Amino acid sequence: MDVPFWVWALTVGAIVGMLVFDFVGHVRTPHAPTLRDSAVWSAAYVGIALGFGLLVLLFSGGEYAC
């Protein structure tokens, strides 16, 4: 599979952006996370991963999405 450079750059940029948001965003209001907080963040990251998988399926087909 030949992936253009801009796709890799966008993917790496999105991952770095999520990491920065995760590390910096939680520092502003330090607190012990509740079960609800943890469940919401876990569901959000699982949703992002599923969305990425669907985009791979849409643009590259099932061979690369599985």
PDBQT receptor file of N, H, CA, C and O in Angstrom, charges set to zero:
ATOM      1  N   MET A   1       0.850  -1.177   0.000  1.00  0.00    +0.000 N 
ATOM      2  CA  MET A   1       0.000   0.000   0.000  1.00  0.00    +0.000 C 
ATOM      3  C   MET A   1       0.892   1.234   0.000  1.00  0.00    +0.000 C 
ATOM      4  O   MET A   1       1.780   1.373   0.841  1.00  0.00    +0.000 OA
ATOM      5  N   ASP A   2       0.650   2.111  -0.934  1.00  0.00    +0.000 N 
ATOM      6  H   ASP A   2      -0.072   1.999  -1.617  1.00  0.00    +0.000 HD
ATOM      7  CA  ASP A   2       1.421   3.340  -1.053  1.00  0.00    +0.000 C 
ATOM      8  C   ASP A   2       0.634   4.469  -0.390  1.00  0.00    +0.000 C 
ATOM      9  O   ASP A   2      -0.386   4.916  -0.914  1.00  0.00    +0.000 OA
ATOM     10  N   VAL A   3       1.114   4.921   0.759  1.00  0.00    +0.000 N 
ATOM     11  H   VAL A   3       1.943   4.558   1.184  1.00  0.00    +0.000 HD
ATOM     12  CA  VAL A   3       0.435   5.976   1.512  1.00  0.00    +0.000 C 
ATOM     13  C   VAL A   3       1.186   7.282   1.292  1.00  0.00    +0.000 C 
ATOM     14  O   VAL A   3       2.397   7.340   1.507  1.00  0.00    +0.000 OA
ATOM     15  N   PRO A   4       0.484   8.338   0.865  1.00  0.00    +0.000 N 
ATOM     16  CA  PRO A   4       1.154   9.625   0.644  1.00  0.00    +0.000 C 
ATOM     17  C   PRO A   4       1.706  10.197   1.962  1.00  0.00    +0.000 C 
ATOM     18  O   PRO A   4       1.214   9.900   3.051  1.00  0.00    +0.000 OA
ATOM     19  N   PHE A   5       2.732  11.015   1.816  1.00  0.00    +0.000 N 
ATOM     20  H   PHE A   5       3.131  11.256   0.931  1.00  0.00    +0.000 HD
ATOM     21  CA  PHE A   5       3.370  11.618   2.984  1.00  0.00    +0.000 C 
ATOM     22  C   PHE A   5       2.390  12.442   3.804  1.00  0.00    +0.000 C 
ATOM     23  O   PHE A   5       2.441  12.415   5.034  1.00  0.00    +0.000 OA
ATOM     24  N   TRP A   6       1.496  13.175   3.143  1.00  0.00    +0.000 N 
ATOM     25  H   TRP A   6       1.455  13.197   2.145  1.00  0.00    +0.000 HD
ATOM     26  CA  TRP A   6       0.584  14.051   3.878  1.00  0.00    +0.000 C 
ATOM     27  C   TRP A   6      -0.361  13.245   4.769  1.00  0.00    +0.000 C 
ATOM     28  O   TRP A   6      -0.795  13.749   5.805  1.00  0.00    +0.000 OA
ATOM     29  N   VAL A   7      -0.686  12.018   4.396  1.00  0.00    +0.000 N 
ATOM     30  H   VAL A   7      -0.332  11.609   3.555  1.00  0.00    +0.000 HD
ATOM     31  CA  VAL A   7      -1.538  11.178   5.236  1.00  0.00    +0.000 C 
ATOM     32  C   VAL A   7      -0.781  10.773   6.494  1.00  0.00    +0.000 C 
ATOM     33  O   VAL A   7      -1.333  10.810   7.594  1.00  0.00    +0.000 OA
ATOM     34  N   TRP A   8       0.489  10.386   6.334  1.00  0.00    +0.000 N 
ATOM     35  H   TRP A   8       0.937  10.356   5.440  1.00  0.00    +0.000 HD
ATOM     36  CA  TRP A   8       1.302  10.047   7.502  1.00  0.00    +0.000 C 
ATOM     37  C   TRP A   8       1.469  11.271   8.401  1.00  0.00    +0.000 C 
ATOM     38  O   TRP A   8       1.354  11.166   9.623  1.00  0.00    +0.000 OA
ATOM     39  N   ALA A   9       1.738  12.418   7.804  1.00  0.00    +0.000 N 
ATOM     40  H   ALA A   9       1.832  12.503   6.812  1.00  0.00    +0.000 HD
ATOM     41  CA  ALA A   9       1.927  13.639   8.593  1.00  0.00    +0.000 C 
ATOM     42  C   ALA A   9       0.653  13.995   9.360  1.00  0.00    +0.000 C 
ATOM     43  O   ALA A   9       0.717  14.388  10.525  1.00  0.00    +0.000 OA
ATOM     44  N   LEU A  10      -0.488  13.861   8.715  1.00  0.00    +0.000 N 
ATOM     45  H   LEU A  10      -0.540  13.542   7.769  1.00  0.00    +0.000 HD
ATOM     46  CA  LEU A  10      -1.761  14.141   9.379  1.00  0.00    +0.000 C 
ATOM     47  C   LEU A  10      -2.021  13.158  10.519  1.00  0.00    +0.000 C 
ATOM     48  O   LEU A  10      -2.485  13.554  11.588  1.00  0.00    +0.000 OA
ATOM     49  N   THR A  11      -1.725  11.887  10.293  1.00  0.00    +0.000 N 
ATOM     50  H   THR A  11      -1.348  11.565   9.424  1.00  0.00    +0.000 HD
ATOM     51  CA  THR A  11      -1.933  10.876  11.317  1.00  0.00    +0.000 C 
ATOM     52  C   THR A  11      -1.025  11.111  12.526  1.00  0.00    +0.000 C 
ATOM     53  O   THR A  11      -1.487  11.091  13.667  1.00  0.00    +0.000 OA
ATOM     54  N   VAL A  12       0.246  11.330  12.277  1.00  0.00    +0.000 N 
ATOM     55  H   VAL A  12       0.621  11.347  11.350  1.00  0.00    +0.000 HD
ATOM     56  CA  VAL A  12       1.184  11.586  13.371  1.00  0.00    +0.000 C 
ATOM     57  C   VAL A  12       0.823  12.885  14.090  1.00  0.00    +0.000 C 
ATOM     58  O   VAL A  12       0.902  12.957  15.316  1.00  0.00    +0.000 OA
ATOM     59  N   GLY A  13       0.433  13.899  13.344  1.00  0.00    +0.000 N 
ATOM     60  H   GLY A  13       0.369  13.841  12.348  1.00  0.00    +0.000 HD
ATOM     61  CA  GLY A  13       0.015  15.160  13.965  1.00  0.00    +0.000 C 
ATOM     62  C   GLY A  13      -1.211  14.991  14.848  1.00  0.00    +0.000 C 
ATOM     63  O   GLY A  13      -1.295  15.595  15.918  1.00  0.00    +0.000 OA
ATOM     64  N   ALA A  14      -2.158  14.179  14.413  1.00  0.00    +0.000 N 
ATOM     65  H   ALA A  14      -2.090  13.689  13.544  1.00  0.00    +0.000 HD
ATOM     66  CA  ALA A  14      -3.354  13.935  15.223  1.00  0.00    +0.000 C 
ATOM     67  C   ALA A  14      -3.007  13.183  16.498  1.00  0.00    +0.000 C 
ATOM     68  O   ALA A  14      -3.546  13.482  17.563  1.00  0.00    +0.000 OA
ATOM     69  N   ILE A  15      -2.113  12.212  16.396  1.00  0.00    +0.000 N 
ATOM     70  H   ILE A  15      -1.675  11.969  15.531  1.00  0.00    +0.000 HD
ATOM     71  CA  ILE A  15      -1.705  11.458  17.585  1.00  0.00    +0.000 C 
ATOM     72  C   ILE A  15      -0.971  12.364  18.564  1.00  0.00    +0.000 C 
ATOM     73  O   ILE A  15      -1.245  12.328  19.764  1.00  0.00    +0.000 OA
ATOM     74  N   VAL A  16      -0.050  13.167  18.074  1.00  0.00    +0.000 N 
ATOM     75  H   VAL A  16       0.173  13.196  17.099  1.00  0.00    +0.000 HD
ATOM     76  CA  VAL A  16       0.672  14.088  18.943  1.00  0.00    +0.000 C 
ATOM     77  C   VAL A  16      -0.293  15.097  19.560  1.00  0.00    +0.000 C 
ATOM     78  O   VAL A  16      -0.169  15.432  20.738  1.00  0.00    +0.000 OA
ATOM     79  N   GLY A  17      -1.251  15.582  18.775  1.00  0.00    +0.000 N 
ATOM     80  H   GLY A  17      -1.352  15.310  17.818  1.00  0.00    +0.000 HD
ATOM     81  CA  GLY A  17      -2.246  16.513  19.299  1.00  0.00    +0.000 C 
ATOM     82  C   GLY A  17      -3.085  15.897  20.404  1.00  0.00    +0.000 C 
ATOM     83  O   GLY A  17      -3.377  16.559  21.400  1.00  0.00    +0.000 OA
ATOM     84  N   MET A  18      -3.479  14.632  20.243  1.00  0.00    +0.000 N 
ATOM     85  H   MET A  18      -3.242  14.094  19.434  1.00  0.00    +0.000 HD
ATOM     86  CA  MET A  18      -4.255  13.964  21.296  1.00  0.00    +0.000 C 
ATOM     87  C   MET A  18      -3.419  13.765  22.559  1.00  0.00    +0.000 C 
ATOM     88  O   MET A  18      -3.922  13.919  23.672  1.00  0.00    +0.000 OA
ATOM     89  N   LEU A  19      -2.136  13.420  22.382  1.00  0.00    +0.000 N 
ATOM     90  H   LEU A  19      -1.728  13.294  21.477  1.00  0.00    +0.000 HD
ATOM     91  CA  LEU A  19      -1.273  13.262  23.550  1.00  0.00    +0.000 C 
ATOM     92  C   LEU A  19      -1.080  14.580  24.292  1.00  0.00    +0.000 C 
ATOM     93  O   LEU A  19      -1.152  14.620  25.521  1.00  0.00    +0.000 OA
ATOM     94  N   VAL A  20      -0.836  15.654  23.550  1.00  0.00    +0.000 N 
ATOM     95  H   VAL A  20      -0.777  15.622  22.552  1.00  0.00    +0.000 HD
ATOM     96  CA  VAL A  20      -0.678  16.968  24.175  1.00  0.00    +0.000 C 
ATOM     97  C   VAL A  20      -1.958  17.363  24.897  1.00  0.00    +0.000 C 
ATOM     98  O   VAL A  20      -1.911  17.845  26.029  1.00  0.00    +0.000 OA
ATOM     99  N   PHE A  21      -3.100  17.163  24.249  1.00  0.00    +0.000 N 
ATOM    100  H   PHE A  21      -3.138  16.772  23.329  1.00  0.00    +0.000 HD
ATOM    101  CA  PHE A  21      -4.377  17.490  24.894  1.00  0.00    +0.000 C 
ATOM    102  C   PHE A  21      -4.576  16.667  26.156  1.00  0.00    +0.000 C 
ATOM    103  O   PHE A  21      -5.035  17.183  27.174  1.00  0.00    +0.000 OA
ATOM    104  N   ASP A  22      -4.232  15.395  26.090  1.00  0.00    +0.000 N 
ATOM    105  H   ASP A  22      -3.858  14.976  25.263  1.00  0.00    +0.000 HD
ATOM    106  CA  ASP A  22      -4.408  14.509  27.232  1.00  0.00    +0.000 C 
ATOM    107  C   ASP A  22      -3.518  14.926  28.398  1.00  0.00    +0.000 C 
ATOM    108  O   ASP A  22      -3.976  14.973  29.540  1.00  0.00    +0.000 OA
ATOM    109  N   PHE A  23      -2.250  15.230  28.119  1.00  0.00    +0.000 N 
ATOM    110  H   PHE A  23      -1.878  15.192  27.192  1.00  0.00    +0.000 HD
ATOM    111  CA  PHE A  23      -1.330  15.590  29.187  1.00  0.00    +0.000 C 
ATOM    112  C   PHE A  23      -1.556  17.006  29.705  1.00  0.00    +0.000 C 
ATOM    113  O   PHE A  23      -1.521  17.227  30.915  1.00  0.00    +0.000 OA
ATOM    114  N   VAL A  24      -1.786  17.960  28.823  1.00  0.00    +0.000 N 
ATOM    115  H   VAL A  24      -1.814  17.780  27.839  1.00  0.00    +0.000 HD
ATOM    116  CA  VAL A  24      -1.931  19.360  29.237  1.00  0.00    +0.000 C 
ATOM    117  C   VAL A  24      -3.343  19.641  29.741  1.00  0.00    +0.000 C 
ATOM    118  O   VAL A  24      -3.519  20.386  30.705  1.00  0.00    +0.000 OA
ATOM    119  N   GLY A  25      -4.338  19.057  29.103  1.00  0.00    +0.000 N 
ATOM    120  H   GLY A  25      -4.195  18.452  28.320  1.00  0.00    +0.000 HD
ATOM    121  CA  GLY A  25      -5.722  19.329  29.490  1.00  0.00    +0.000 C 
ATOM    122  C   GLY A  25      -6.084  18.855  30.876  1.00  0.00    +0.000 C 
ATOM    123  O   GLY A  25      -6.907  19.478  31.546  1.00  0.00    +0.000 OA
ATOM    124  N   HIS A  26      -5.490  17.773  31.317  1.00  0.00    +0.000 N 
ATOM    125  H   HIS A  26      -4.822  17.267  30.773  1.00  0.00    +0.000 HD
ATOM    126  CA  HIS A  26      -5.813  17.257  32.648  1.00  0.00    +0.000 C 
ATOM    127  C   HIS A  26      -5.039  17.950  33.748  1.00  0.00    +0.000 C 
ATOM    128  O   HIS A  26      -5.427  17.873  34.913  1.00  0.00    +0.000 OA
ATOM    129  N   VAL A  27      -3.955  18.624  33.409  1.00  0.00    +0.000 N 
ATOM    130  H   VAL A  27      -3.640  18.687  32.462  1.00  0.00    +0.000 HD
ATOM    131  CA  VAL A  27      -3.147  19.304  34.420  1.00  0.00    +0.000 C 
ATOM    132  C   VAL A  27      -3.841  20.561  34.918  1.00  0.00    +0.000 C 
ATOM    133  O   VAL A  27      -3.616  20.987  36.051  1.00  0.00    +0.000 OA
ATOM    134  N   ARG A  28      -4.659  21.140  34.108  1.00  0.00    +0.000 N 
ATOM    135  H   ARG A  28      -4.842  20.794  33.188  1.00  0.00    +0.000 HD
ATOM    136  CA  ARG A  28      -5.313  22.396  34.501  1.00  0.00    +0.000 C 
ATOM    137  C   ARG A  28      -6.269  22.221  35.666  1.00  0.00    +0.000 C 
ATOM    138  O   ARG A  28      -6.391  23.112  36.506  1.00  0.00    +0.000 OA
ATOM    139  N   THR A  29      -6.942  21.093  35.728  1.00  0.00    +0.000 N 
ATOM    140  H   THR A  29      -6.842  20.368  35.046  1.00  0.00    +0.000 HD
ATOM    141  CA  THR A  29      -7.857  20.822  36.837  1.00  0.00    +0.000 C 
ATOM    142  C   THR A  29      -7.506  19.459  37.443  1.00  0.00    +0.000 C 
ATOM    143  O   THR A  29      -8.173  18.462  37.166  1.00  0.00    +0.000 OA
ATOM    144  N   PRO A  30      -6.456  19.423  38.272  1.00  0.00    +0.000 N 
ATOM    145  CA  PRO A  30      -6.049  18.141  38.838  1.00  0.00    +0.000 C 
ATOM    146  C   PRO A  30      -7.094  17.614  39.824  1.00  0.00    +0.000 C 
ATOM    147  O   PRO A  30      -7.523  18.328  40.731  1.00  0.00    +0.000 OA
ATOM    148  N   HIS A  31      -7.485  16.388  39.639  1.00  0.00    +0.000 N 
ATOM    149  H   HIS A  31      -7.136  15.808  38.903  1.00  0.00    +0.000 HD
ATOM    150  CA  HIS A  31      -8.431  15.743  40.541  1.00  0.00    +0.000 C 
ATOM    151  C   HIS A  31      -8.334  14.234  40.356  1.00  0.00    +0.000 C 
ATOM    152  O   HIS A  31      -7.836  13.746  39.341  1.00  0.00    +0.000 OA
ATOM    153  N   ALA A  32      -8.807  13.525  41.330  1.00  0.00    +0.000 N 
ATOM    154  H   ALA A  32      -9.211  13.921  42.154  1.00  0.00    +0.000 HD
ATOM    155  CA  ALA A  32      -8.847  12.072  41.208  1.00  0.00    +0.000 C 
ATOM    156  C   ALA A  32      -9.996  11.720  40.265  1.00  0.00    +0.000 C 
ATOM    157  O   ALA A  32     -11.137  12.109  40.514  1.00  0.00    +0.000 OA
ATOM    158  N   PRO A  33      -9.712  10.995  39.198  1.00  0.00    +0.000 N 
ATOM    159  CA  PRO A  33     -10.770  10.701  38.232  1.00  0.00    +0.000 C 
ATOM    160  C   PRO A  33     -11.821   9.759  38.821  1.00  0.00    +0.000 C 
ATOM    161  O   PRO A  33     -11.504   8.809  39.536  1.00  0.00    +0.000 OA
ATOM    162  N   THR A  34     -13.062  10.051  38.503  1.00  0.00    +0.000 N 
ATOM    163  H   THR A  34     -13.320  10.823  37.922  1.00  0.00    +0.000 HD
ATOM    164  CA  THR A  34     -14.148   9.179  38.923  1.00  0.00    +0.000 C 
ATOM    165  C   THR A  34     -14.302   8.055  37.897  1.00  0.00    +0.000 C 
ATOM    166  O   THR A  34     -13.699   8.086  36.824  1.00  0.00    +0.000 OA
ATOM    167  N   LEU A  35     -15.107   7.081  38.244  1.00  0.00    +0.000 N 
ATOM    168  H   LEU A  35     -15.597   7.055  39.116  1.00  0.00    +0.000 HD
ATOM    169  CA  LEU A  35     -15.373   5.997  37.302  1.00  0.00    +0.000 C 
ATOM    170  C   LEU A  35     -16.040   6.539  36.048  1.00  0.00    +0.000 C 
ATOM    171  O   LEU A  35     -15.756   6.077  34.942  1.00  0.00    +0.000 OA
ATOM    172  N   ARG A  36     -16.928   7.518  36.212  1.00  0.00    +0.000 N 
ATOM    173  H   ARG A  36     -17.159   7.893  37.110  1.00  0.00    +0.000 HD
ATOM    174  CA  ARG A  36     -17.605   8.123  35.053  1.00  0.00    +0.000 C 
ATOM    175  C   ARG A  36     -16.611   8.839  34.150  1.00  0.00    +0.000 C 
ATOM    176  O   ARG A  36     -16.667   8.694  32.929  1.00  0.00    +0.000 OA
ATOM    177  N   ASP A  37     -15.696   9.617  34.743  1.00  0.00    +0.000 N 
ATOM    178  H   ASP A  37     -15.651   9.735  35.735  1.00  0.00    +0.000 HD
ATOM    179  CA  ASP A  37     -14.670  10.301  33.953  1.00  0.00    +0.000 C 
ATOM    180  C   ASP A  37     -13.852   9.303  33.147  1.00  0.00    +0.000 C 
ATOM    181  O   ASP A  37     -13.619   9.490  31.953  1.00  0.00    +0.000 OA
ATOM    182  N   SER A  38     -13.423   8.250  33.810  1.00  0.00    +0.000 N 
ATOM    183  H   SER A  38     -13.612   8.098  34.780  1.00  0.00    +0.000 HD
ATOM    184  CA  SER A  38     -12.606   7.236  33.137  1.00  0.00    +0.000 C 
ATOM    185  C   SER A  38     -13.377   6.559  32.017  1.00  0.00    +0.000 C 
ATOM    186  O   SER A  38     -12.827   6.303  30.946  1.00  0.00    +0.000 OA
ATOM    187  N   ALA A  39     -14.643   6.270  32.260  1.00  0.00    +0.000 N 
ATOM    188  H   ALA A  39     -15.090   6.478  33.130  1.00  0.00    +0.000 HD
ATOM    189  CA  ALA A  39     -15.458   5.620  31.232  1.00  0.00    +0.000 C 
ATOM    190  C   ALA A  39     -15.667   6.532  30.029  1.00  0.00    +0.000 C 
ATOM    191  O   ALA A  39     -15.611   6.074  28.888  1.00  0.00    +0.000 OA
ATOM    192  N   VAL A  40     -15.903   7.805  30.271  1.00  0.00    +0.000 N 
ATOM    193  H   VAL A  40     -15.948   8.178  31.198  1.00  0.00    +0.000 HD
ATOM    194  CA  VAL A  40     -16.117   8.756  29.172  1.00  0.00    +0.000 C 
ATOM    195  C   VAL A  40     -14.848   8.904  28.337  1.00  0.00    +0.000 C 
ATOM    196  O   VAL A  40     -14.912   8.874  27.108  1.00  0.00    +0.000 OA
ATOM    197  N   TRP A  41     -13.688   9.064  28.993  1.00  0.00    +0.000 N 
ATOM    198  H   TRP A  41     -13.636   9.088  29.991  1.00  0.00    +0.000 HD
ATOM    199  CA  TRP A  41     -12.442   9.204  28.252  1.00  0.00    +0.000 C 
ATOM    200  C   TRP A  41     -12.104   7.927  27.500  1.00  0.00    +0.000 C 
ATOM    201  O   TRP A  41     -11.635   7.983  26.363  1.00  0.00    +0.000 OA
ATOM    202  N   SER A  42     -12.335   6.786  28.118  1.00  0.00    +0.000 N 
ATOM    203  H   SER A  42     -12.716   6.741  29.041  1.00  0.00    +0.000 HD
ATOM    204  CA  SER A  42     -12.078   5.519  27.435  1.00  0.00    +0.000 C 
ATOM    205  C   SER A  42     -12.976   5.375  26.214  1.00  0.00    +0.000 C 
ATOM    206  O   SER A  42     -12.514   4.971  25.147  1.00  0.00    +0.000 OA
ATOM    207  N   ALA A  43     -14.253   5.703  26.363  1.00  0.00    +0.000 N 
ATOM    208  H   ALA A  43     -14.628   6.031  27.230  1.00  0.00    +0.000 HD
ATOM    209  CA  ALA A  43     -15.189   5.618  25.240  1.00  0.00    +0.000 C 
ATOM    210  C   ALA A  43     -14.791   6.591  24.125  1.00  0.00    +0.000 C 
ATOM    211  O   ALA A  43     -14.924   6.272  22.944  1.00  0.00    +0.000 OA
ATOM    212  N   ALA A  44     -14.306   7.768  24.500  1.00  0.00    +0.000 N 
ATOM    213  H   ALA A  44     -14.198   8.028  25.460  1.00  0.00    +0.000 HD
ATOM    214  CA  ALA A  44     -13.886   8.747  23.491  1.00  0.00    +0.000 C 
ATOM    215  C   ALA A  44     -12.699   8.217  22.689  1.00  0.00    +0.000 C 
ATOM    216  O   ALA A  44     -12.683   8.327  21.463  1.00  0.00    +0.000 OA
ATOM    217  N   TYR A  45     -11.712   7.648  23.369  1.00  0.00    +0.000 N 
ATOM    218  H   TYR A  45     -11.726   7.559  24.365  1.00  0.00    +0.000 HD
ATOM    219  CA  TYR A  45     -10.541   7.138  22.652  1.00  0.00    +0.000 C 
ATOM    220  C   TYR A  45     -10.876   5.900  21.834  1.00  0.00    +0.000 C 
ATOM    221  O   TYR A  45     -10.326   5.718  20.748  1.00  0.00    +0.000 OA
ATOM    222  N   VAL A  46     -11.759   5.052  22.325  1.00  0.00    +0.000 N 
ATOM    223  H   VAL A  46     -12.206   5.200  23.208  1.00  0.00    +0.000 HD
ATOM    224  CA  VAL A  46     -12.200   3.906  21.534  1.00  0.00    +0.000 C 
ATOM    225  C   VAL A  46     -12.960   4.388  20.301  1.00  0.00    +0.000 C 
ATOM    226  O   VAL A  46     -12.800   3.833  19.214  1.00  0.00    +0.000 OA
ATOM    227  N   GLY A  47     -13.790   5.425  20.471  1.00  0.00    +0.000 N 
ATOM    228  H   GLY A  47     -13.920   5.876  21.354  1.00  0.00    +0.000 HD
ATOM    229  CA  GLY A  47     -14.514   6.005  19.337  1.00  0.00    +0.000 C 
ATOM    230  C   GLY A  47     -13.574   6.588  18.298  1.00  0.00    +0.000 C 
ATOM    231  O   GLY A  47     -13.813   6.446  17.098  1.00  0.00    +0.000 OA
ATOM    232  N   ILE A  48     -12.508   7.243  18.741  1.00  0.00    +0.000 N 
ATOM    233  H   ILE A  48     -12.314   7.359  19.716  1.00  0.00    +0.000 HD
ATOM    234  CA  ILE A  48     -11.521   7.790  17.804  1.00  0.00    +0.000 C 
ATOM    235  C   ILE A  48     -10.850   6.652  17.033  1.00  0.00    +0.000 C 
ATOM    236  O   ILE A  48     -10.650   6.752  15.823  1.00  0.00    +0.000 OA
ATOM    237  N   ALA A  49     -10.504   5.575  17.732  1.00  0.00    +0.000 N 
ATOM    238  H   ALA A  49     -10.667   5.493  18.715  1.00  0.00    +0.000 HD
ATOM    239  CA  ALA A  49      -9.867   4.433  17.071  1.00  0.00    +0.000 C 
ATOM    240  C   ALA A  49     -10.816   3.787  16.065  1.00  0.00    +0.000 C 
ATOM    241  O   ALA A  49     -10.398   3.419  14.967  1.00  0.00    +0.000 OA
ATOM    242  N   LEU A  50     -12.077   3.647  16.428  1.00  0.00    +0.000 N 
ATOM    243  H   LEU A  50     -12.417   3.946  17.320  1.00  0.00    +0.000 HD
ATOM    244  CA  LEU A  50     -13.057   3.081  15.495  1.00  0.00    +0.000 C 
ATOM    245  C   LEU A  50     -13.243   3.986  14.280  1.00  0.00    +0.000 C 
ATOM    246  O   LEU A  50     -13.354   3.502  13.153  1.00  0.00    +0.000 OA
ATOM    247  N   GLY A  51     -13.277   5.281  14.506  1.00  0.00    +0.000 N 
ATOM    248  H   GLY A  51     -13.187   5.674  15.421  1.00  0.00    +0.000 HD
ATOM    249  CA  GLY A  51     -13.384   6.227  13.397  1.00  0.00    +0.000 C 
ATOM    250  C   GLY A  51     -12.193   6.134  12.460  1.00  0.00    +0.000 C 
ATOM    251  O   GLY A  51     -12.350   6.200  11.241  1.00  0.00    +0.000 OA
ATOM    252  N   PHE A  52     -10.999   5.981  13.026  1.00  0.00    +0.000 N 
ATOM    253  H   PHE A  52     -10.871   5.928  14.016  1.00  0.00    +0.000 HD
ATOM    254  CA  PHE A  52      -9.801   5.815  12.195  1.00  0.00    +0.000 C 
ATOM    255  C   PHE A  52      -9.905   4.537  11.376  1.00  0.00    +0.000 C 
ATOM    256  O   PHE A  52      -9.578   4.528  10.189  1.00  0.00    +0.000 OA
ATOM    257  N   GLY A  53     -10.357   3.464  12.003  1.00  0.00    +0.000 N 
ATOM    258  H   GLY A  53     -10.623   3.471  12.967  1.00  0.00    +0.000 HD
ATOM    259  CA  GLY A  53     -10.519   2.200  11.287  1.00  0.00    +0.000 C 
ATOM    260  C   GLY A  53     -11.533   2.309  10.165  1.00  0.00    +0.000 C 
ATOM    261  O   GLY A  53     -11.343   1.737   9.091  1.00  0.00    +0.000 OA
ATOM    262  N   LEU A  54     -12.612   3.043  10.409  1.00  0.00    +0.000 N 
ATOM    263  H   LEU A  54     -12.766   3.507  11.281  1.00  0.00    +0.000 HD
ATOM    264  CA  LEU A  54     -13.613   3.238   9.359  1.00  0.00    +0.000 C 
ATOM    265  C   LEU A  54     -13.069   4.069   8.200  1.00  0.00    +0.000 C 
ATOM    266  O   LEU A  54     -13.391   3.815   7.039  1.00  0.00    +0.000 OA
ATOM    267  N   LEU A  55     -12.244   5.064   8.522  1.00  0.00    +0.000 N 
ATOM    268  H   LEU A  55     -11.982   5.270   9.464  1.00  0.00    +0.000 HD
ATOM    269  CA  LEU A  55     -11.622   5.858   7.456  1.00  0.00    +0.000 C 
ATOM    270  C   LEU A  55     -10.670   5.003   6.614  1.00  0.00    +0.000 C 
ATOM    271  O   LEU A  55     -10.622   5.138   5.392  1.00  0.00    +0.000 OA
ATOM    272  N   VAL A  56      -9.916   4.123   7.278  1.00  0.00    +0.000 N 
ATOM    273  H   VAL A  56      -9.956   4.013   8.271  1.00  0.00    +0.000 HD
ATOM    274  CA  VAL A  56      -9.035   3.226   6.534  1.00  0.00    +0.000 C 
ATOM    275  C   VAL A  56      -9.874   2.309   5.654  1.00  0.00    +0.000 C 
ATOM    276  O   VAL A  56      -9.530   2.077   4.495  1.00  0.00    +0.000 OA
ATOM    277  N   LEU A  57     -10.958   1.791   6.188  1.00  0.00    +0.000 N 
ATOM    278  H   LEU A  57     -11.238   1.979   7.130  1.00  0.00    +0.000 HD
ATOM    279  CA  LEU A  57     -11.851   0.936   5.412  1.00  0.00    +0.000 C 
ATOM    280  C   LEU A  57     -12.424   1.683   4.216  1.00  0.00    +0.000 C 
ATOM    281  O   LEU A  57     -12.482   1.138   3.113  1.00  0.00    +0.000 OA
ATOM    282  N   LEU A  58     -12.840   2.908   4.423  1.00  0.00    +0.000 N 
ATOM    283  H   LEU A  58     -12.793   3.350   5.319  1.00  0.00    +0.000 HD
ATOM    284  CA  LEU A  58     -13.446   3.707   3.364  1.00  0.00    +0.000 C 
ATOM    285  C   LEU A  58     -12.451   4.024   2.248  1.00  0.00    +0.000 C 
ATOM    286  O   LEU A  58     -12.783   3.915   1.068  1.00  0.00    +0.000 OA
ATOM    287  N   PHE A  59     -11.232   4.416   2.620  1.00  0.00    +0.000 N 
ATOM    288  H   PHE A  59     -10.962   4.504   3.578  1.00  0.00    +0.000 HD
ATOM    289  CA  PHE A  59     -10.273   4.870   1.626  1.00  0.00    +0.000 C 
ATOM    290  C   PHE A  59      -9.376   3.770   1.073  1.00  0.00    +0.000 C 
ATOM    291  O   PHE A  59      -8.873   3.895  -0.044  1.00  0.00    +0.000 OA
ATOM    292  N   SER A  60      -9.162   2.682   1.841  1.00  0.00    +0.000 N 
ATOM    293  H   SER A  60      -9.570   2.581   2.748  1.00  0.00    +0.000 HD
ATOM    294  CA  SER A  60      -8.209   1.670   1.396  1.00  0.00    +0.000 C 
ATOM    295  C   SER A  60      -8.806   0.282   1.235  1.00  0.00    +0.000 C 
ATOM    296  O   SER A  60      -8.146  -0.611   0.702  1.00  0.00    +0.000 OA
ATOM    297  N   GLY A  61     -10.013   0.085   1.674  1.00  0.00    +0.000 N 
ATOM    298  H   GLY A  61     -10.548   0.811   2.107  1.00  0.00    +0.000 HD
ATOM    299  CA  GLY A  61     -10.642  -1.214   1.523  1.00  0.00    +0.000 C 
ATOM    300  C   GLY A  61     -10.440  -2.123   2.726  1.00  0.00    +0.000 C 
ATOM    301  O   GLY A  61      -9.692  -1.814   3.654  1.00  0.00    +0.000 OA
ATOM    302  N   GLY A  62     -11.126  -3.238   2.676  1.00  0.00    +0.000 N 
ATOM    303  H   GLY A  62     -11.734  -3.489   1.923  1.00  0.00    +0.000 HD
ATOM    304  CA  GLY A  62     -11.140  -4.159   3.798  1.00  0.00    +0.000 C 
ATOM    305  C   GLY A  62      -9.833  -4.887   4.027  1.00  0.00    +0.000 C 
ATOM    306  O   GLY A  62      -9.564  -5.341   5.139  1.00  0.00    +0.000 OA
ATOM    307  N   GLU A  63      -9.014  -5.005   2.988  1.00  0.00    +0.000 N 
ATOM    308  H   GLU A  63      -9.233  -4.636   2.085  1.00  0.00    +0.000 HD
ATOM    309  CA  GLU A  63      -7.741  -5.710   3.152  1.00  0.00    +0.000 C 
ATOM    310  C   GLU A  63      -6.844  -5.044   4.185  1.00  0.00    +0.000 C 
ATOM    311  O   GLU A  63      -6.160  -5.736   4.939  1.00  0.00    +0.000 OA
ATOM    312  N   TYR A  64      -6.832  -3.716   4.235  1.00  0.00    +0.000 N 
ATOM    313  H   TYR A  64      -7.388  -3.155   3.622  1.00  0.00    +0.000 HD
ATOM    314  CA  TYR A  64      -5.966  -2.984   5.150  1.00  0.00    +0.000 C 
ATOM    315  C   TYR A  64      -6.680  -2.600   6.442  1.00  0.00    +0.000 C 
ATOM    316  O   TYR A  64      -6.022  -2.262   7.426  1.00  0.00    +0.000 OA
ATOM    317  N   ALA A  65      -7.981  -2.644   6.460  1.00  0.00    +0.000 N 
ATOM    318  H   ALA A  65      -8.515  -2.919   5.661  1.00  0.00    +0.000 HD
ATOM    319  CA  ALA A  65      -8.728  -2.227   7.638  1.00  0.00    +0.000 C 
ATOM    320  C   ALA A  65      -8.887  -3.340   8.669  1.00  0.00    +0.000 C 
ATOM    321  O   ALA A  65      -9.246  -3.067   9.814  1.00  0.00    +0.000 OA
ATOM    322  N   CYS A  66      -8.627  -4.583   8.288  1.00  0.00    +0.000 N 
ATOM    323  H   CYS A  66      -8.335  -4.805   7.358  1.00  0.00    +0.000 HD
ATOM    324  CA  CYS A  66      -8.815  -5.688   9.235  1.00  0.00    +0.000 C 
ATOM    325  C   CYS A  66      -7.650  -5.905  10.130  1.00  0.00    +0.000 C 
ATOM    326  O   CYS A  66      -7.678  -6.802  10.973  1.00  0.00    +0.000 OA
TER     327      CYS A  66
